[in-house]
Amino acid sequence: MDKIVLASGNQGKLREFSQLFTTMDIEVIPQAEFKVPEAEETGLTFVENAIIKARNAAEHTGLAAIADDSGIEVDYLLGAPGIYSARYAGVDANDENNLNALLAALEGVPEQQRTARYQCCLVMMRHAKDPTPLICQADWRGAILAAPMGQGGFGYDPIFWVTDSQCSAAQLSATEKHAISHRGKAIRQFMQAFRDETSPY
């Protein structure tokens, strides 16, 4: 079985990755088990930050590492919170703080102007000096609600309206969410690319 270090301390992401990788013969080990220090996310794009995190985990463990950088982009806010989604309300903000900050930023904005998308950029570094990391990116389009709905998911899920499902992301089951989410799409891209790369033919 292949081993890959997951460069994240986010419990919601760890849970989702563990569920999604069950179909592959890969053991995903969170970087905390190796006491890997958190990387400083100094990039200006999702892909830059994902590479920084994956390279950091690979350097400290000597194993291949996978990282994702993801967030939510609101058209009315010119793409904000974007790469700052996890710290939109401040460095020490939690999910509730960030969600409330976004609702405050959109207070009074009409429904038709609240379009948004989740973005996920997934990167695998085979080793710390990998010159051609495997990069997969996907989005999930929807809109921002005026108030939270649902108890599931994490992050901005309670205020992310999924038009096709006519509910918030927090009202979807884990299986339903994985089938259509930005992270689910990016991981399926990764699975296919990983299979293609490791195939003997």
C-alpha positions as CSV (number, residue, x, y, z in Angstrom):
1,M,0.0,0.0,0.0
2,D,1.3,3.5,-0.9
3,K,1.6,6.0,1.8
4,I,0.9,9.7,1.3
5,V,1.1,12.4,3.9
6,L,-1.9,14.7,4.1
7,A,-0.6,18.3,4.7
8,S,-3.6,19.6,6.7
9,G,-4.6,19.9,10.3
10,N,-8.2,20.8,9.3
11,Q,-10.4,18.0,10.8
12,G,-13.2,18.5,8.3
13,K,-10.7,18.1,5.4
14,L,-9.1,15.1,7.1
15,R,-12.5,13.4,7.4
16,E,-13.4,14.1,3.8
17,F,-10.1,12.9,2.4
18,S,-10.2,9.7,4.5
19,Q,-13.7,8.9,3.1
20,L,-12.8,9.7,-0.5
21,F,-9.5,7.7,-0.5
22,T,-11.1,4.5,0.7
23,T,-11.5,3.3,-3.0
24,M,-7.7,3.4,-3.6
25,D,-4.9,1.4,-2.1
26,I,-3.4,4.4,-0.5
27,E,-2.9,5.0,3.2
28,V,-3.4,8.7,4.0
29,I,-1.5,9.8,7.1
30,P,-2.1,13.2,8.5
31,Q,1.0,15.3,8.9
32,A,0.3,15.7,12.6
33,E,1.4,12.1,13.2
34,F,4.9,13.2,12.0
35,K,4.8,16.5,14.0
36,V,5.1,18.4,10.8
37,P,5.0,22.2,11.5
38,E,2.4,24.2,9.7
39,A,3.6,25.8,6.5
40,E,3.3,29.6,6.2
41,E,0.9,30.2,3.4
42,T,2.6,33.0,1.6
43,G,1.2,32.3,-1.9
44,L,-1.2,34.6,-3.7
45,T,-3.1,31.8,-5.4
46,F,-4.7,28.5,-4.3
47,V,-2.2,26.5,-6.3
48,E,0.8,28.3,-4.8
49,N,-0.4,27.7,-1.3
50,A,-1.1,24.0,-2.0
51,I,2.4,23.5,-3.4
52,I,3.9,25.3,-0.3
53,K,2.0,23.0,2.1
54,A,2.7,19.8,0.2
55,R,6.4,20.6,-0.2
56,N,6.7,21.4,3.5
57,A,5.1,18.0,4.5
58,A,7.4,16.1,2.0
59,E,10.5,17.9,3.3
60,H,9.7,16.9,6.9
61,T,8.6,13.3,6.3
62,G,10.5,12.1,3.2
63,L,7.2,10.8,1.8
64,A,5.0,11.9,-1.0
65,A,2.6,14.6,0.2
66,I,-0.8,15.8,-0.8
67,A,-2.2,19.2,0.1
68,D,-5.3,21.1,-0.9
69,D,-5.9,24.8,-0.7
70,S,-9.5,25.7,-1.0
71,G,-11.9,28.5,-0.2
72,I,-14.9,30.4,-1.3
73,E,-15.1,33.2,-3.9
74,V,-18.0,35.6,-3.9
75,D,-18.5,37.5,-7.2
76,Y,-19.9,40.6,-5.5
77,L,-16.7,40.8,-3.3
78,L,-14.5,40.4,-6.4
79,G,-13.5,36.9,-5.4
80,A,-13.1,37.4,-1.7
81,P,-12.6,35.7,0.7
82,G,-10.6,33.5,-1.7
83,I,-7.3,32.3,-0.4
84,Y,-8.1,34.0,2.9
85,S,-11.3,32.0,3.5
86,A,-9.9,30.2,6.6
87,R,-8.8,33.5,8.2
88,Y,-11.4,35.9,6.8
89,A,-12.3,37.2,10.2
90,G,-8.7,37.2,11.5
91,V,-5.8,34.9,12.0
92,D,-7.4,33.0,15.0
93,A,-10.9,33.0,13.5
94,N,-13.0,29.8,13.6
95,D,-15.7,28.7,11.1
96,E,-18.5,30.6,12.8
97,N,-16.4,33.8,12.9
98,N,-15.6,33.6,9.2
99,L,-19.2,32.7,8.2
100,N,-20.5,35.7,10.2
101,A,-17.9,38.0,8.7
102,L,-19.0,37.0,5.2
103,L,-22.7,37.5,6.0
104,A,-21.9,41.0,7.4
105,A,-19.9,41.8,4.2
106,L,-23.0,40.9,2.1
107,E,-25.6,42.5,4.3
108,G,-28.3,44.1,2.1
109,V,-26.9,42.6,-1.1
110,P,-29.8,41.3,-3.2
111,E,-30.1,37.5,-3.9
112,Q,-29.2,37.8,-7.6
113,Q,-25.8,39.4,-6.7
114,R,-24.8,36.7,-4.2
115,T,-23.3,34.2,-6.6
116,A,-20.3,32.3,-5.4
117,R,-18.1,29.3,-5.9
118,Y,-16.0,27.0,-3.8
119,Q,-12.6,26.4,-5.2
120,C,-10.2,23.4,-4.5
121,C,-6.7,23.1,-5.7
122,L,-5.2,19.7,-4.9
123,V,-1.4,19.1,-5.3
124,M,0.7,16.0,-4.8
125,M,4.5,16.4,-4.4
126,R,6.2,13.0,-5.0
127,H,9.2,14.4,-3.0
128,A,10.2,17.8,-1.7
129,K,12.1,18.8,-4.9
130,D,9.4,17.5,-7.3
131,P,9.6,19.8,-10.4
132,T,6.3,18.6,-11.9
133,P,3.8,18.3,-9.0
134,L,0.5,16.7,-9.8
135,I,-2.1,19.5,-9.8
136,C,-5.9,19.1,-9.9
137,Q,-8.4,21.9,-9.6
138,A,-12.2,22.1,-9.5
139,D,-15.0,24.4,-8.4
140,W,-18.5,24.1,-7.1
141,R,-20.9,26.9,-8.0
142,G,-23.8,28.3,-5.9
143,A,-24.8,31.4,-4.0
144,I,-24.5,32.8,-0.5
145,L,-27.6,32.6,1.7
146,A,-28.7,35.5,4.0
147,A,-28.7,33.1,7.0
148,P,-27.3,29.7,7.9
149,M,-29.2,26.5,7.1
150,G,-28.3,23.0,8.2
151,Q,-25.9,21.4,10.7
152,G,-23.6,19.3,8.5
153,G,-20.4,20.1,6.7
154,F,-17.9,22.7,7.8
155,G,-16.6,26.1,6.9
156,Y,-19.1,28.1,4.9
157,D,-21.3,25.2,4.1
158,P,-24.3,26.4,6.1
159,I,-24.6,29.6,4.0
160,F,-23.6,28.0,0.6
161,W,-26.8,27.4,-1.5
162,V,-26.6,24.5,-3.8
163,T,-29.0,25.3,-6.6
164,D,-29.3,21.9,-8.2
165,S,-30.1,20.3,-4.8
166,Q,-32.2,23.2,-3.5
167,C,-30.6,23.2,-0.1
168,S,-27.4,24.4,1.6
169,A,-24.2,22.4,1.5
170,A,-24.7,21.8,5.2
171,Q,-28.0,20.0,4.5
172,L,-26.4,17.4,2.2
173,S,-25.3,14.0,3.4
174,A,-21.6,13.3,3.2
175,T,-22.2,11.0,0.2
176,E,-24.2,13.7,-1.6
177,K,-21.6,16.3,-0.9
178,H,-18.7,14.2,-2.1
179,A,-20.5,13.5,-5.4
180,I,-20.8,17.2,-6.3
181,S,-18.4,19.3,-4.2
182,H,-15.2,21.0,-5.4
183,R,-13.1,18.7,-3.2
184,G,-14.8,15.6,-4.4
185,K,-14.3,16.6,-8.0
186,A,-10.6,17.5,-7.5
187,I,-10.0,14.2,-5.7
188,R,-11.6,12.2,-8.5
189,Q,-9.3,14.0,-10.9
190,F,-6.4,13.2,-8.7
191,M,-7.4,9.5,-8.5
192,Q,-7.6,9.2,-12.3
193,A,-4.3,11.0,-12.8
194,F,-2.6,8.9,-10.1
195,R,-3.9,5.7,-11.7
196,D,-2.7,6.8,-15.1
197,E,0.8,7.7,-13.7
198,T,1.2,4.4,-11.8
199,S,-0.2,2.2,-14.5
200,P,2.4,-0.2,-16.1
201,Y,0.8,0.3,-19.5
